Amino acid sequence: MSGLNEISMKVPQGEVQGKCAPGWEPVVDAFAQNFRARDEIGASFCVTHHGETKIDLWGGFADQARGRPWREDTISVVFSATKGATALCAHVLASRGLLDLKAPVAKYWPEFAKNGKENATVEMMLNHSVGVPGFREPIKEEAFADWDYMIKRLEEEPAFWEPGLRNGYHLLNIGWTVGELVRRVSGKSLGTFFHDEIASKLGLDFYIGLPAEHEDRVSLIVPYIPKAGDVMTEFYEACVENPEADSSKALLNTGGFNPARFDEKNGRYATDTRTAHAAEIGGAGGITNARGLAGMYAPLANGGGWIVAADDVWRMSQISMVSHRDPILLVPTRFALGFMKSVDNRHLPMGDEKSMIIGDRGFGHVGAGGSLGFADPDCNLSFGYTMNRMGVGVFLNQRGQSLVDAVYTKLGYRSNKSGVWAK
């Protein structure tokens, strides 16, 4: 990262540190503003452009008690931003000719193709249309850490709808549906494949299944817990008020992987226990920082490099499924094959917490509470943002979106009024 300027500035939550390319100072200011005006506790932020790092920042505190500074090597759970890593594993196998995205799932996983799922395809698993967003019957405690159990339950679960007929967000289950395909095709578990074939080769501090030796570097999540009088999104209202709602079955029937559930035994919220960190939860359990997210997307922003072919990057950037009302998230959604596309729900109540506005060819994934990683091949941009204080929704909030906006503005983009950033 030669040619970058050192950054060190005081903010209400301690200090912002890192490096910045000349001319990118307004983007640094946008990151600092989150601490000054938006109650950021601890966060990291990284941007690459044409494969060169332009922003690499971190700041604040790694715990709610403000006793541990967020350091250069601090990492945290990034929730659904993990889905981008899981999807990339499948696309790597497809690029190598080992996984046919058009093929029936039965070709690779015949036990899955029953109970209304006989006609499921690999693409349907990636674009959230395969029809198993949750489980109707309770699953056992800490099932999220028992891969074989979750796979068996998915095999037996009847489809919620005919696969391919519509899409509905598979909050955690996409990690096991796509992850099991990766395991069966590659012979390696999802976390091992990601480590061996992507993270280690790119030098990423990014894990799906965290080794114990890294545990002391993890920032603890500060969950969003509604208070009396708080206005919640429809999705959270459905989950809280109606246990029989499909939204609730997808979010809460997970064996306890819920950032708002305090684990008395471990003295931590459930997603920050050692059991949760060690589990290979491909839908929501990845642990990294902004450098890891931006680094994973950097090759995809620049033609694919050795990871995937250029045609595969084009395929990743294409819309595969659109819904005017996702039956799980209860808002409009737009998905590529395993990635989110720009989605503008600002017209809805609490619309800023239901949107993610990036470039038209951009693709990536938000994480619950506001983390984000994405690539935009049109401007050779990769982006990563992680934090520990979760926002109200499962999309971006003003902290993350303000950083996206600052970056596109720096690159000469004019407006996002159309629902995508445009020049």
N, C-alpha and C positions, 0 to 999 in steps of 0.2 A: 504494500500500500504506500509506495513511495509517492512524494508530491502532495501528501495530505497534511493538513494543518491539525495540530493538537487542539482539542477542545476541553475546557474545564470551566464550568460556571456553576454558581450557587443557585439553587432553586429551593422552594419551600420544603421539599422532601429531600434534603441533602445536597447532592451534587450531580450534575450531568457531565460525563466524560466521554472521550473517544476521539474520532478523527473525522475530518470533513475536507472534501476537495474544494479548492478555491472557487468562489462563486455560488457555492451551495449553502452559504450561511443562513439564508431565509428558511431553508428546510430544517436546519438545526434549531432555529428559533421556534418553529412549529412544534418540535419535540419538547423543547423546554416549556412552551406554553401549556402543554398538557399537565405539567406539574404545577404551574402557577395558577391555572384557571379551571382545570377539569379533575382535580383530586387524584391525579396519578400517584400511585405509591411507589412502584418499581417497574421498570420497563427497559426494553432494548429495541433498537431500530437500525436497520441496515438496508442500503440501496446499492445495486450495481447498475452500471450503464455501459453498454458495449463490452461487458465482461470485466469492467474495472470498478472497484469499490469507490463510491462517492461519499457515502455516509456510513459510519460504523459507530453507534452511540449506545450508551447505557447510563442508567441513573436511578436515583432514589434508593429504596430499601427493599430487601428480599423477604421481609416478613411484616405482618401487620403491626407488630409492636415497635417497628422502626429501630430494631436493635442490630440488624445485620445489613450492611450496605449491599446494594446490587452491584456486583463486580463484573469485570470483562468476561469471565467464564461462568457467570450465573446462568442456569438453565431453568426451565419451568414447563409444566404441562401446557400444551397448546390446543388441547381438545380437538375440535374437528379440523383444524389445520393439518392434523395428522392424515386426514383422508387424501390430501394431495400426495403424500409420500406413499400411501398404500396404492393409489391409482398408478403412480409412476412405476411401481414394481410390475404391475400388470402390463403397462405399455412397454417396458423394457423387454419383457418376455415376448410380447407381440412383435416388437421390432426385430427380435432375433429369430422370428419364425416359429417359436415354440408354443404360442398361444394365439388361437384364432378368435378374434373378438366377435366375429359373426357366427361362430359355432354354437350349437346347443350346449348348455352347461353339462348335459348328460354325457357328452364326449369325454369330459374330464372328471366329472363328479356324478356318477349315475345315481347314487343314493339320494341326491337332492331332488331328482326329477320325478316327484310324485306329489300327491295331495294338491293337485291343481297347478303344480310347477313344472309339468312335463315339457312344456314348450319354452321354458326360460332359456335365454341366450346369455353369453358372456357380457355383451353390451348392456343388457338389462340390469345385470348386477352392478355395472359401473354407473349407470345413469339413474339409479334409484327407482326403476320401474319393475323390478323383479317380484315385488309383492310380499316381502316379509320384513316390514319395517319394525316389527316388535313381536312379542309373544303374548298369546291370549292367557295362558295359564302361568302362575307364578314360577319363576326360576329360582334355583337355590342361592343361598347367601354366598357371595364372592364367586359366583359362576363366571364372572368376567375374567377370572384368572384360570379357568379350567377350559382350555381350548377344545378338547374332545367332547366335553359335555355340551358346549355351545354349538358345535358342528352337528351333533346328534339332534339337538333341539331344533335347529334350522331344517334338517332333513325331514323331521316329523311334522313341522308346523304347516298347516294348510295355508295356501296363499290368501292374503287379505283381498286381493283382486287378481284378475287374469294378468299374468306377467306381460308387460309391454303395453297394456291398455292405457295406463296412466303412470305418472311417477308420484311417489310420496317419500319424503326424506327418511332414509334409513340411518338414524342417528348413530347408533353403535353397530348395528348388524352389518353394514357394508364392510366393516373391518374383518368380519368372519366370512362373509360370502366371497368377497374378492380375495381375502387373505388365504382362504382354503384353496382357491384356484392356484394362487401363487405357490402354495405348499405342494400341491399335487403335481404341478407342472415342473417345478424346479427341484423338488426333493428337499427343500429347506423351509423352515418355518418363516413366516412373514418377516419377523424381526431380524432373523439371521440373514435372509436374502437382502433386505434393505441395507443392513450393515455391510455385508460382504460386497454387494454389487453396486451400491450407490454411495452410501455415507462414507465408507472408508476410502473409496476411490476418489471422492471429491474432497476429502478432508473435513467432513461435516461433524460437528458436535451435536448429533441428532440420533435419537434412539427410539425404537418401538420395542420396549422391554429394556429398562434401564439396569445396567450392571451395578452391583452394590457399591463398587468403589467410587461411583459418581454421586452417591446419594447426598453427601454433605454440600454439594453445589446447587441443589434444587431450591428454588424460591417457592415458598408455600403460597398456595392460592388463597385469595381473599374473596369468598363467594358473594354473589349478589343474593341477599336474603330479604324478601319484601317486608316492609314495615307497614303498620296500620296506616291506611290512607294512600299508600303507593298505588299508582296506576300501572298495571301489568299488561303485557301483550296478550292477545287472544290465546296464543300457544301456551303460555304459562298459566293463564286462567283455566284452560281446559285441563291441564295436567293436575292442578291443585284441586279443582272443584269436581272433577269427574274421573274417578279411577278407571271407569270402563271406556273412556275415550281412547281412540287409537293413539292420539298424541301421548297420553299418559302411559300406555303400554310400551310405546317406543322409548320414552325418556326414563320412566321410573321403574319399569320391570326389568332391571339390568343386574340384579344380584347385589345392588348397593353402590354401583359406580355413579355417584351423584355428588357434585361439589358442595351442595347445600346440606348434606347429611354428615353430622359430626360423629366420628367413630370414637366412642368413649374408651374402648379398649386401647387404642393407640394415641388418644389425645390429639387427633388431627381430623380434618375433614376427609371424607372417604376417598376422594381422588388423590390425596397426598399421603396415603399410607405406603409403606414399603411394598405391600402386596399389590397395590394398584400400579405403582411405578414399575415393578418388575414384570407385570403382565404384558403380553403382546396384544394391546387393544388397538387395532388398526383403524377403528372409527373415531377414537377420541383420546387415546392414551399416550401419544407421542410426546417426547420431552426434548426440548432444544431451546435455542434463543433466536433472535432475529437474524444473526449471521448464518445460522443453520438453515433457516427458511429461504433467505435470499440466495444462499449458496446452492441450494438444491434446484431453485428455479433458474439460476443464471445460465446454465447450458441451454435450457429450453427457450430462453429469451434470445438466444444467439444461434439458432439453427439446429440445435440438438447435440452438437458435438459428437463425442463417441457414445453418448448414452442411448440416444434414439436417432433415427434418420429424420431428415428434414420433413418428409411426408408425414411422419408420425407426429411431429410438432403441429403441423397443420390440422391433423385429425384431432389432436387434443384441444385445439382452440375452437372447434366447431360446436355449435349448439346441437345437443342430442335430444333433450326433452325440455318442454316448457309447460308450466301449469299456471292457470289463472288463480287457482287456490289449491296449493299443496295440501293434501288431506291430513298431513301430520303437522306441518308448520303453520298452516291456516293463512298463508299469504302467497302471492305469486312467487314462483321460483323459476330459475333458468339454469340448466346443467349441461355441461359437456360430458365426456366419458370419464367420470370420476372427479371432475373439477366443477367449481361454480363459475358461472359467467356473471358479468355485470348485471345487477338487478336493482331497479329503482322503484322503491315502494314509498317514496317520500310523500305521496298523496294520501297515504293511509294515516290513521291515528298512530302516534308514536313512530312515524315512518322512518325517522333517522336511525332507529334501532332495528329496522327491518330491511335495510338496504346494504349494498356493497357496490359502489360505483367506480369502475375502472375503465380502461380502454376497451374498444370494441373487440379486438382480438385477444385481449387479456384473458387469462384463465388461472385459477388458483383455488384457495379455500380459506374461508374465515374459520375461526374457532369460537366456541361459546364464550361470551363475555367480551370478545373484541379482537383477539389475535388474528393475524393475516399473513399469508404468503402467496405471491403470484408472480407470473411472468407475463410480459407484454411484448411479443415478438415484433410488433409494428414499430416500436421505439427501442428495442433491445434493452428493456428494463426488467430487473428483478427486484423484489421488494419483500422485506420481512419485518414484522412488528410483533412483539410479545410483551405481555404485562402480567401482573399478578392480581390486580383488582378488577374483578369481572364486572361488566356492565349488565344492563337489564335483559338484553336479548341474546339470540344465538347468531346474529349478524354483526356487522360493524356498529360502532357508536361514534360519537364525534371525535373521540381521541384518535382512533385509527383512521377514520375518513379524513380528518384534517391533515394527517400525514400524507395520505394518498393525494389529496388535493394539492398540497404544497409541492410534491414531486412532479406531478403533471404540469403544474404552472411553471415550475422551473424549466421543464423541457419544452416550453413554448405552446402548450395546449391552451385553448381558448376558453372552453366552457364544458360543464357536465349537465347542462339543462336538458339535453336530449336523453339522458339516462346512461350515457357513456361519455368519457372524456374525449373531446373532439378538438381538432386544430382549426 
